[in-house]
């Protein structure tokens, strides 16, 4: 295969653009490979684990994730608690603001504004979140006292009414959401405070570990699309590892393997652990997921739709 020059074509589809990446070079080749692996996952009816960190829900990817759930792309979601909080906030009308990476952070702090890269969230959003979450917990506590995080999040999804909500679409389409780090944020703090007043109210993340293991089997084909790293990526990988390893894996991250971190660990490195099968289809794309994932995923959707697989 030879390097070919990229050419603009009028009315070029995303699929055609990404297909041309296979001859472009560098990370564009890996991005096209990622698209190919995602298409194979779907064609071979793999159980797809989609993982992402909360900063991606802060961005406009939140509605895209919800749309993918409605299109039956992921079978299982694994994420961090900040994404849960912000999904609920946005489902209730909160809007985050585009700012600047070079913003005056001291000034922002004085104004009660929190920066996430070049996006900002007002402190008031978290105050409103408290007003939203407590009535929801009361309703759930009336139903039962002991919950796994995934059971709790499913019931909370039914309490929302937003087609762009990850929780809502997951509940509606029976896609479990696992959040092993459910205490690592404002939501965890409110769960703690709620338990101080209601001692019988218990969240059981250990039981949920068993639940994620039983979402798949050794015989079933398994795929992972891991966006970013953290506990969400590792939890899905561990679930597939204990069930024989993944047949397909796409990692997208800004981290590099030189750090030895889970966030930077590549799909190739995963083979040494048996997390990914020796003969599996894999791709690792280094770059901002708000750019790389929509390109690869929309190109895959274009191809799947053309073959009547959506």
DANOR-V762060 format. One record per backbone hydrogen bond with DSSP energy under -0.5 kcal/mol. CO is the residue of the C=O (numbers start at 1). NH is the residue of the N-H. Records with the same first field share a line. If there is no record, write none. Layout:
CO = NH, NH
//
This chain:
9 = 12
13 = 17
14 = 18
15 = 19
16 = 20
17 = 21
18 = 21
19 = 22
20 = 23
21 = 24, 25
23 = 4
25 = 28
26 = 29, 30
27 = 31
28 = 32
29 = 33
30 = 34
31 = 35
32 = 36
33 = 37
34 = 38
35 = 39
36 = 40
37 = 41
38 = 42
39 = 43
40 = 44
41 = 46
42 = 45
46 = 48
47 = 49, 223
48 = 50, 75, 76
49 = 51, 225
50 = 78
51 = 227
52 = 80
53 = 56, 57
54 = 57, 58
55 = 59
56 = 61
59 = 62
60 = 64
61 = 65
62 = 66
63 = 67
64 = 68
65 = 69
66 = 70
67 = 71
68 = 73
69 = 72
75 = 176
76 = 50
77 = 178
78 = 52
80 = 83, 84
81 = 85
82 = 86
83 = 87
84 = 88
85 = 89
86 = 90
87 = 91
88 = 92
89 = 92, 94
90 = 93
97 = 99, 120
100 = 103
103 = 105
104 = 108
105 = 109
106 = 110
107 = 111
108 = 113
109 = 112
112 = 123
114 = 121
116 = 118, 119
118 = 99
119 = 116
120 = 97
121 = 114
122 = 125, 126
123 = 126, 127
124 = 128
125 = 129
126 = 130
127 = 131
128 = 132
129 = 133
130 = 134
131 = 135
132 = 136
133 = 137
134 = 138
135 = 139
136 = 140
137 = 141
138 = 142
139 = 143
140 = 143, 144
145 = 147, 202
147 = 204
148 = 152
149 = 153
150 = 154
151 = 155
152 = 156
153 = 157
154 = 158
155 = 159
156 = 159
157 = 160
162 = 165
165 = 169
166 = 170
167 = 171
168 = 172
169 = 173
170 = 175
171 = 174
174 = 176
176 = 77, 178
178 = 79
179 = 182
181 = 81, 184
183 = 185
185 = 189
186 = 190
187 = 191
188 = 192
189 = 193
190 = 194
191 = 195
192 = 196
193 = 197
194 = 197, 198
198 = 201
200 = 202
202 = 147
203 = 205
204 = 208
205 = 209
206 = 209, 210
207 = 211
208 = 212
209 = 213
210 = 214
212 = 215
213 = 216
221 = 47
222 = 247, 248
223 = 49
224 = 226, 250
225 = 51, 227
226 = 228, 252
227 = 53
229 = 233
230 = 234
231 = 235
232 = 236
233 = 237
234 = 238
235 = 239
236 = 240
237 = 241
238 = 242
240 = 243, 245
241 = 244
246 = 277
247 = 281
248 = 224
249 = 283
250 = 226
251 = 285
252 = 228
253 = 287
256 = 259
257 = 260
261 = 265
266 = 270
267 = 271
268 = 271
269 = 272, 273
270 = 273, 274, 275, 276
275 = 246
277 = 280
280 = 282
281 = 249
283 = 251
284 = 286
285 = 253, 287
288 = 291, 292
289 = 293, 294
291 = 295
292 = 296
293 = 297
294 = 298
295 = 299
296 = 300
297 = 301
298 = 302
299 = 303
300 = 304
301 = 305
302 = 306
303 = 307
304 = 309
305 = 308
//
